[in-house]
Amino acid sequence: MADEHDEDTNDQTDETEINSGSEEVDHVDASETDADADTDTDTDTDASAVDSEPDQGTDTDADTDSESEVTDDAEAFEDISGVGSDRAESLREAGYDSFEDIRAASQSALADVDDIGNALAARIKADVGELEVSTETDAAVEVESDEEVEETDTVETELRPRGHANKTPDLDPETARALGQKHREGKPAFRRQDHHMKKRTPESWRKPRGALSKQRRGIKGKGDLVEAGYRSPTAARGLHPSGFEEVRVHNVDDLEGVDGDTEAIRIASKVGGRKRERIEDVAAEREIRVLNPTYVEVEVGDDADADTVIATEATDE
């Protein structure tokens, strides 16, 4: 009986060990399964993280591009006259991110921005328009300038006097000789003593009266004294250097009785432009020389007289 009891006990013990071993195996298998599941989960998480990384990089690139665009606009705003970095930042804060926004805004709206007054707003509007024009390529501008140069011909002009400016008088031999002598000898200037030494001393002639005056004593180089012997020849007195006798005129009626062969007219300084033109036209018809004519601009090489050019212009008007 004792042996049978021992065998039963041993059998129960073996069954218990087998059951416990199976439980341990099941526990180990379950733990391994959980570990595998955790590994798969971690792998999926890493893959999703890896997949999400390019999206984050794309967003970063987009943000960088937008920031660079804003920075470029801010730098472009600083190119506007009177707009510095602070005012450019104020424009950006007010919602103006590009030149199109500024062009679309009114001057009063720009004036309401901080640090932007009405005067600066007007300048900004003007400069933005100039910047828009300046966006043309240099090549296009050069092509246009070359075309303009080719189309425009260079015309040389010169000033010519109206009327018979080159007319000479009919002089007798004695008058011609006296006129040549007058031109050849000339006349001293007769300036006041020591006029060059003091600024307050004018050049107008005054007779030196000092006892030790070198000019009064006639020392050479101290200036000539006014005395007899400097007068011009009798036949050439009162004549213009050209040989004409001068006649002063104020209107067309003063031309009556003027001899164009020996006399020339000088128009008074108070005569206006319209009356002067009529006087010059009548003088040209009567072949009377005007000593102070009006100069007109004509093309170089044009053989037409200046009075003809003026007559044509008057007809066109």
C-alpha positions as CSV (number, residue, x, y, z in Angstrom):
1,M,0.0,0.0,0.0
2,A,2.8,2.3,0.8
3,D,4.4,1.7,-2.6
4,E,1.2,2.5,-4.4
5,H,0.8,5.7,-2.4
6,D,4.3,6.7,-3.4
7,E,3.7,6.0,-7.0
8,D,0.5,8.1,-7.0
9,T,2.4,10.9,-5.3
10,N,5.2,10.7,-7.9
11,D,2.6,10.8,-10.7
12,Q,0.9,13.8,-9.3
13,T,4.3,15.5,-8.9
14,D,5.2,14.8,-12.5
15,E,1.8,16.1,-13.8
16,T,2.3,19.2,-11.7
17,E,5.8,19.8,-13.1
18,I,4.5,19.2,-16.7
19,N,1.6,21.6,-16.1
20,S,4.0,24.2,-14.7
21,G,6.4,23.7,-17.6
22,S,3.6,24.2,-20.1
23,E,2.5,27.3,-18.3
24,E,6.0,28.6,-18.4
25,V,6.2,27.8,-22.1
26,D,2.9,29.6,-22.7
27,H,4.1,32.6,-20.7
28,V,7.4,32.7,-22.7
29,D,5.5,32.5,-25.9
30,A,3.1,35.2,-24.9
31,S,6.0,37.5,-23.8
32,E,7.8,36.9,-27.1
33,T,4.6,37.6,-29.0
34,D,4.2,40.9,-27.0
35,A,7.8,41.8,-27.7
36,D,7.3,41.1,-31.4
37,A,4.2,43.3,-31.4
38,D,6.1,46.1,-29.6
39,T,8.9,45.8,-32.2
40,D,6.4,46.0,-35.1
41,T,4.8,49.0,-33.5
42,D,8.1,50.7,-33.0
43,T,9.0,50.0,-36.6
44,D,5.7,51.5,-37.8
45,T,6.3,54.5,-35.7
46,D,9.8,55.0,-37.1
47,A,8.5,54.6,-40.6
48,S,5.8,57.2,-40.0
49,A,8.3,59.5,-38.5
50,V,10.6,59.1,-41.5
51,D,7.7,59.7,-43.8
52,S,6.7,62.8,-42.0
53,E,10.2,64.2,-42.1
54,P,10.1,65.2,-45.8
55,D,6.8,67.0,-45.2
56,Q,8.4,69.0,-42.4
57,G,11.3,69.9,-44.7
58,T,9.0,71.0,-47.5
59,D,7.1,73.2,-45.0
60,T,10.5,74.7,-43.9
61,D,11.5,75.4,-47.5
62,A,8.2,77.1,-48.1
63,D,8.6,79.2,-45.0
64,T,12.2,80.1,-46.0
65,D,11.0,81.1,-49.5
66,S,8.2,83.3,-48.1
67,E,10.7,84.9,-45.6
68,S,13.2,85.5,-48.5
69,E,10.4,87.1,-50.6
70,V,9.4,89.4,-47.7
71,T,13.1,90.3,-47.2
72,D,13.5,91.1,-50.8
73,D,10.4,93.3,-50.8
74,A,11.7,95.1,-47.7
75,E,15.1,95.6,-49.4
76,A,13.2,96.9,-52.5
77,F,11.2,99.2,-50.3
78,E,14.4,100.7,-49.1
79,D,15.3,101.7,-52.6
80,I,12.4,104.2,-52.5
81,S,13.5,107.7,-51.8
82,G,13.0,108.6,-48.2
83,V,12.2,105.1,-47.0
84,G,14.6,103.4,-44.7
85,S,14.6,100.1,-42.9
86,D,12.2,101.3,-40.2
87,R,9.7,102.8,-42.6
88,A,9.9,99.7,-44.8
89,E,9.1,97.6,-41.7
90,S,6.1,99.9,-41.0
91,L,4.8,99.4,-44.5
92,R,5.1,95.6,-44.1
93,E,3.3,95.7,-40.8
94,A,0.6,97.8,-42.4
95,G,0.0,95.0,-45.0
96,Y,2.0,96.3,-47.9
97,D,4.2,93.4,-49.0
98,S,4.9,94.3,-52.6
99,F,4.9,97.2,-55.0
100,E,1.6,96.1,-56.4
101,D,0.0,96.7,-53.0
102,I,1.5,100.2,-52.9
103,R,0.4,101.0,-56.4
104,A,-3.1,99.9,-55.6
105,A,-3.2,102.0,-52.4
106,S,-4.1,105.7,-52.4
107,Q,-1.9,108.4,-51.1
108,S,-4.1,109.1,-48.1
109,A,-3.9,105.4,-47.1
110,L,-0.1,105.4,-47.3
111,A,-0.1,108.6,-45.2
112,D,-1.9,106.9,-42.4
113,V,0.9,104.4,-41.9
114,D,3.3,105.1,-39.0
115,D,6.3,107.3,-39.9
116,I,4.7,108.0,-43.4
117,G,3.4,111.5,-43.9
118,N,1.5,113.0,-46.7
119,A,4.6,114.4,-48.4
120,L,6.5,111.1,-48.2
121,A,3.4,109.2,-49.4
122,A,3.4,111.3,-52.5
123,R,7.1,110.7,-53.0
124,I,6.6,107.0,-52.6
125,K,3.8,106.9,-55.2
126,A,6.0,108.8,-57.6
127,D,9.1,106.6,-57.0
128,V,7.1,103.4,-57.4
129,G,6.0,104.6,-60.8
130,E,9.6,105.3,-61.8
131,L,10.7,101.9,-60.5
132,E,8.1,100.3,-62.6
133,V,9.5,102.1,-65.7
134,S,13.0,101.2,-64.8
135,T,12.3,97.4,-65.0
136,E,12.9,97.5,-68.7
137,T,15.9,95.7,-69.8
138,D,19.0,97.7,-70.7
139,A,19.1,96.0,-74.1
140,A,15.7,97.3,-75.0
141,V,16.6,100.8,-73.9
142,E,19.9,100.7,-75.9
143,V,18.0,99.5,-79.0
144,E,15.5,102.4,-78.7
145,S,18.3,104.9,-78.2
146,D,20.2,103.7,-81.2
147,E,17.0,104.0,-83.3
148,E,16.5,107.5,-82.1
149,V,20.0,108.4,-83.0
150,E,19.7,107.0,-86.5
151,E,16.4,108.8,-87.1
152,T,17.6,112.2,-85.8
153,D,20.0,113.9,-88.2
154,T,22.5,116.4,-86.8
155,V,21.8,119.9,-88.0
156,E,24.4,122.5,-87.5
157,T,23.1,126.1,-87.0
158,E,24.6,129.5,-86.7
159,L,23.4,133.0,-85.8
160,R,23.1,135.5,-88.6
161,P,22.0,139.1,-88.4
162,R,18.9,140.3,-90.2
163,G,19.0,142.8,-93.0
164,H,22.0,144.1,-94.9
165,A,24.7,143.6,-92.2
166,N,27.6,143.5,-94.7
167,K,26.7,146.6,-96.6
168,T,29.5,149.2,-96.9
169,P,29.1,153.0,-97.5
170,D,30.2,154.9,-100.6
171,L,33.1,157.0,-99.3
172,D,35.2,159.6,-101.1
173,P,39.0,159.1,-101.0
174,E,39.6,161.8,-98.3
175,T,37.0,160.3,-95.9
176,A,38.4,156.8,-96.5
177,R,41.9,158.0,-95.7
178,A,40.8,159.9,-92.6
179,L,38.8,156.9,-91.4
180,G,41.9,154.6,-91.8
181,Q,44.0,157.1,-89.9
182,K,41.5,157.2,-87.1
183,H,41.3,153.5,-86.9
184,R,45.1,153.1,-87.0
185,E,46.1,155.7,-84.4
186,G,43.2,155.2,-81.9
187,K,42.9,157.2,-78.7
188,P,44.2,156.7,-75.1
189,A,41.8,155.5,-72.4
190,F,42.5,158.5,-70.1
191,R,42.0,156.8,-66.8
192,R,42.3,158.4,-63.4
193,Q,45.6,158.3,-61.5
194,D,46.2,155.3,-59.3
195,H,42.8,153.8,-60.2
196,H,44.3,150.3,-60.1
197,M,45.7,150.7,-56.6
198,K,42.5,151.4,-54.6
199,K,39.2,149.7,-55.2
200,R,37.2,152.8,-54.2
201,T,39.0,154.8,-57.0
202,P,37.0,154.7,-60.3
203,E,38.6,154.9,-63.7
204,S,36.8,158.1,-64.8
205,W,39.2,160.8,-65.7
206,R,40.2,163.4,-63.1
207,K,43.0,165.9,-63.7
208,P,46.0,165.1,-61.3
209,R,46.8,168.2,-59.1
210,G,49.4,166.8,-56.7
211,A,52.8,168.6,-56.6
212,L,54.6,165.3,-56.7
213,S,52.2,163.5,-59.1
214,K,54.1,161.6,-61.7
215,Q,51.2,161.6,-64.1
216,R,51.0,165.4,-63.9
217,R,54.7,165.6,-64.5
218,G,54.3,163.4,-67.6
219,I,56.4,160.5,-66.5
220,K,56.2,157.6,-69.0
221,G,54.0,154.7,-68.0
222,K,51.8,156.7,-65.6
223,G,49.1,157.5,-68.1
224,D,48.4,160.2,-70.7
225,L,47.0,163.6,-69.9
226,V,43.9,165.0,-71.6
227,E,45.2,167.7,-73.9
228,A,45.1,168.9,-77.5
229,G,46.5,166.6,-80.1
230,Y,44.4,163.4,-79.5
231,R,41.4,164.5,-81.6
232,S,40.4,162.4,-84.6
233,P,40.8,163.7,-88.2
234,T,38.1,166.2,-89.3
235,A,36.7,164.1,-92.2
236,A,36.2,161.0,-89.9
237,R,34.6,162.7,-86.9
238,G,31.2,161.3,-86.0
239,L,31.4,158.3,-88.3
240,H,30.8,154.7,-87.4
241,P,33.9,152.5,-87.8
242,S,32.3,151.1,-90.9
243,G,32.1,154.6,-92.4
244,F,28.3,155.2,-92.1
245,E,26.8,158.2,-90.4
246,E,24.6,157.0,-87.5
247,V,20.9,157.8,-87.4
248,R,19.0,157.0,-84.3
249,V,15.4,155.7,-84.9
250,H,12.5,154.9,-82.6
251,N,9.8,153.9,-85.2
252,V,9.2,153.3,-88.8
253,D,8.5,157.0,-89.5
254,D,12.1,157.9,-88.5
255,L,13.3,156.0,-91.6
256,E,12.0,158.7,-93.9
257,G,14.9,160.6,-95.5
258,V,17.6,158.1,-94.5
259,D,20.2,157.6,-97.3
260,G,21.1,154.0,-97.4
261,D,24.4,154.7,-99.3
262,T,25.9,156.9,-96.6
263,E,23.8,156.5,-93.5
264,A,22.9,153.6,-91.2
265,I,20.3,153.4,-88.5
266,R,20.6,152.4,-84.8
267,I,17.4,151.3,-83.2
268,A,16.8,152.8,-79.8
269,S,17.1,150.5,-76.8
270,K,13.6,151.2,-75.6
271,V,12.0,149.9,-78.7
272,G,10.1,146.6,-78.2
273,G,10.6,143.4,-80.2
274,R,7.4,143.8,-82.4
275,K,8.2,147.4,-83.4
276,R,11.9,146.4,-83.9
277,E,10.9,143.7,-86.3
278,R,8.8,146.2,-88.4
279,I,11.7,148.6,-88.5
280,E,14.1,145.9,-89.6
281,D,11.7,144.8,-92.3
282,V,11.3,148.3,-93.8
283,A,15.1,148.9,-93.5
284,A,15.7,145.7,-95.5
285,E,13.3,146.7,-98.2
286,R,15.0,150.1,-98.5
287,E,18.5,148.6,-98.3
288,I,19.4,150.4,-95.1
289,R,21.9,148.9,-92.8
290,V,20.9,148.3,-89.2
291,L,24.0,148.7,-86.9
292,N,22.4,146.8,-84.0
293,P,20.4,144.1,-85.8
294,T,18.5,141.1,-84.4
295,Y,20.3,137.8,-84.8
296,V,18.5,134.7,-85.9
297,E,19.5,131.0,-86.0
298,V,19.8,129.4,-89.5
299,E,21.2,126.2,-90.8
300,V,24.9,126.2,-91.7
301,G,25.4,126.2,-95.5
302,D,22.0,127.9,-96.1
303,D,22.6,130.6,-98.7
304,A,19.3,132.3,-97.9
305,D,19.6,135.7,-96.3
306,A,18.5,136.1,-92.7
307,D,15.8,138.6,-93.6
308,T,14.3,136.0,-96.0
309,V,14.2,133.4,-93.3
310,I,12.5,135.8,-90.9
311,A,10.0,136.8,-93.6
312,T,9.2,133.1,-94.1
313,E,8.7,132.6,-90.4
314,A,6.4,135.6,-90.2
315,T,4.3,134.3,-93.1
316,D,4.0,130.9,-91.4
317,E,2.7,132.5,-88.2
